[in-house]
Amino acid sequence: ARAMSMLVSGGGMRTGQVIGATDPKGGEPADRPVYLGEVFATLYHNLGIDVTKTTITDGAGRPQYLVEGRQPIHELI
């Protein structure tokens, strides 16, 4: 499936809201899709980690961003 539900709370986030929507069958995103990378970017943001600057070194010695091309979910921060 291309859609799922997730419950996120605490950590200083603005909670008590629904973000995004699916089609009537619940199989496809219909409005404001949220990507898993955005969820991780939000968690890192709440821990004080800047995902646009922080990297880790992979096995080949190259720097890799924690979350490539995703930003925190603005509705939660």
URRA-V182972 format. One record per residue. RES is the residue in three letters. PHI is phi in whole degrees, -180 to 180 (none if undefined). OMEGA is omega in whole degrees, -180 to 180 (none if undefined). D_LAST is the distance of its C-alpha to the last C-alpha in Angstrom with 2 decimals. Layout:
res: (RES;RES)
phi: (PHI;PHI)
omega: (OMEGA;OMEGA)
d_last: (D_LAST;D_LAST)
//
This chain:
res: (ALA;ARG;ALA;MET;SER;MET;LEU;VAL;SER;GLY;GLY;GLY;MET;ARG;THR;GLY;GLN;VAL;ILE;GLY;ALA;THR;ASP;PRO;LYS;GLY;GLY;GLU;PRO;ALA;ASP;ARG;PRO;VAL;TYR;LEU;GLY;GLU;VAL;PHE;ALA;THR;LEU;TYR;HIS;ASN;LEU;GLY;ILE;ASP;VAL;THR;LYS;THR;THR;ILE;THR;ASP;GLY;ALA;GLY;ARG;PRO;GLN;TYR;LEU;VAL;GLU;GLY;ARG;GLN;PRO;ILE;HIS;GLU;LEU;ILE)
phi: (none;-98;-139;-153;-107;-148;-113;-130;-151;77;65;80;-80;-80;-101;80;-144;-110;-118;89;-154;-115;-68;-56;-89;75;-103;-134;-63;-115;-147;49;-62;-117;-99;-57;-60;-67;-64;-64;-60;-67;-62;-62;-57;-69;-90;85;-102;-84;-72;-84;-123;-80;-129;-124;-93;-82;-62;-93;86;-94;-74;-127;-69;-62;-136;-73;73;-120;-115;-60;-71;-64;-68;-99;-108)
omega: (179;-180;177;176;179;177;-180;180;177;176;179;180;173;-174;177;-179;175;-180;179;180;177;174;-177;180;179;-176;-177;174;179;-177;177;177;178;-177;-179;177;177;178;179;178;178;179;178;179;-179;175;179;-179;180;-176;179;-177;-174;177;171;-178;179;-176;179;179;-180;177;178;177;-180;-179;-176;172;180;179;176;178;-173;178;-176;-177;none)
d_last: (27.61;24.93;22.55;21.27;19.25;16.61;15.31;12.23;11.64;11.32;9.94;7.82;5.60;6.27;9.44;12.70;12.33;14.07;12.84;15.92;19.60;22.80;26.35;28.67;29.81;26.37;27.36;25.52;22.12;22.80;19.59;16.20;16.99;14.35;15.83;16.04;15.22;11.74;11.36;12.84;10.87;7.59;9.92;11.41;8.45;7.96;11.73;11.86;13.47;13.42;14.23;15.98;18.45;18.92;21.85;24.14;27.84;29.30;32.85;34.41;32.89;30.52;26.94;24.37;20.66;18.50;16.91;19.14;17.85;14.40;10.96;7.55;6.85;5.40;5.89;3.81;0.00)
//
